[in-house]
Amino acid sequence: MTAIDLIEMAPIAGVAFQKGRFPRARSSTGPADVVLCDISPNISGIRDADQARVAELVEDAAALARKVLAPGGAFLVKVFHGGRFPALLDAMKRQFREVRVIKPGASRSEVA
C-alpha cells in the first residue's frame, strides 16, 4: 500500500509513504486493489474556480487509477458538485465499469 501526500505522516504498518505533489508522485508497489483520493486544492473561496480545480485533480487521479488498478479494483474520490460535475461524471462512466455517486450525510444540503 502506498500513501502520497505533501505533508509528512506518521508511519503506518504496511504503508509506503511518498512525500510529494500529486500527480507527479507515482506508486511503484504494483497493481492496487483500491485508489482512494481525498485530494483538494487550497480553497480560494471562489466557487467556480475551486470546483474547476477539484475537477482537474480528479481527472488526474482517475488517470493514475486507470494505470495502477488491478482488474476489479476500485477508485474512490471526493468531488465538489458544481458546473463541471455532470461532464466529470459522464467521463468517469466511460472510463470505469461501475460508477456510483454517494453524498455523505454530513455534507451540505445545498451549495453555498
Secondary structure, 3 states (H helix, E strand, C coil): CEEEECCCCCCCCCCEEEECCCCCCCCCCCCEEEEEECCCCCCCCCHHHHHHHHHHHHHHHHHHHHHHEEEEEEEEECCCCCCCHHHHHHHHHHHCCCCCCCCCCCCCCCCC
